[in-house]
Amino acid sequence: MANLFDRWAPLMAQRDALFGDGINPFNVVMDEVLSQTEATIGGRHTILVGTNNYLGLTFQPEALKAAHDALDACGTGTTGSRMANGTYYGHKDLETALCDFFQKKHAMVFSTGFLANMGILSTLMGPEDFILMDADCHASIYDGVRGSSAQVIRFKHNDPADLDKRLARLADKPGNKLIVVEGIYSMLGDKAPMAEFAAVKRKYENVYLLSDEAHSMGVCGRYGRGVPEEAGVEDDVDFIVGTFSKSVGTVGGFCVSNLDNFDTLRLVTRAYIFTASLPPSVVASATVNLEIIKNGGVLRKRIERNSEQLHSGLAALGLKIASDVSPVVAVVAPDPVTAIAFWRGLIEAGVYVNLALPPATPFGYCLLRASICAAHTEEQLDRVIGIFADVATKLGLIDTDTQKVAARA
Ligand SMILES: Cc1ncc(COP(=O)(O)O)c(C=O)c1O
């Protein structure tokens, strides 16, 4: 009888050949978490430049206190679904805080951002409807639309003209249409042209817009409401999906909307109904951190400054950077073998970044994905840039003359 796992044998063989016996980039263990930006990994003090802890709120004292209080008051978990015994006062308070934060009438809290996308996207549109999604959307969006009975159409990444063309073809179809985009894309940190997408949406009847603000919440917009706020088109975005696992510094997901009858979704969304709700301690820390994010102008400035430092520092070395200045700095390696050697060189010198390989990356890039935290210091980022320089030089990715020029700059 064939082994159950045989169909993945080629993948496993390829992985074994690539990783050999060295440190596996997809199996990193944090032995000790020292702060938002530092940990001990493999016995080595390491600067973390590959988290999604954009605002550095994971050790925020008020959030820690709220979480401890909730643990004492309510225990370690709810042991139930939101629809049954898993809605505590904290879940309702968090939904109220989300409505206040995003200035929307309705909010639904899910157990993860993945489940929020799965739940909303598989449920919202019916068999007569259409979902038009950006081709570079996250796996949770792909999995969500896969569960939908609507027809799914992909348009070119960040291309409002392509979306317009596809919507025009559907103009005489009676069904509703849902456009799905992300505010900032995780791999290259590129931003959606949200104002242009909103303008395309306004041209047609029965069209809704959903934006996943996972990577832009807290980072973009004066009050951290993400790319729709920054682009001045919040009223055009009918649904914002997001996560607490990045800027909010904990775990969980949500969807907010101004549409009447939004709460109907609580009765029909399987990823909301058939899973346990978030632990009260998580809910309490998310609620506190939302308030900090709203008033987090100083943190957003720090991210901007840090992004500029890391981006310009790595670009000056002569490395190929696939991202614009953003909290994600994606360095391109020429091939998977070099990318792994690069990643290992960094981790052995005390820098953790994410390794991202095709097919998980756009354009088939092999990426060293660095990401910024507001809590990174100038000295930490200087050190990171220096270590990138050493490792890249050893791998022959930059010549020493370029490096000398960079050091003088
Ligand atoms: C764009 C996007 N959406 C959704 C998610 C899922 O978020 P969560 O970690 O809360 O499941 C992620 C996480 O990587 C993401 O990058």
The ligand as an ORCA input file, in Angstrom:
! r2SCAN-3c Opt
* xyz 0 1
  C      -2.172     39.409      4.938
  C      -2.439     38.475      6.056
  N      -3.703     38.167      6.361
  C      -4.002     37.325      7.369
  C      -3.010     36.733      8.114
  C      -3.375     35.760      9.203
  O      -3.213     36.334     10.444
  P      -3.163     35.459     11.790
  O      -1.740     35.325     12.141
  O      -3.937     36.264     12.768
  O      -3.822     34.156     11.494
  C      -1.682     37.030      7.843
  C      -0.616     36.394      8.651
  O       0.428     36.086      8.229
  C      -1.378     37.911      6.777
  O      -0.110     38.197      6.467
*
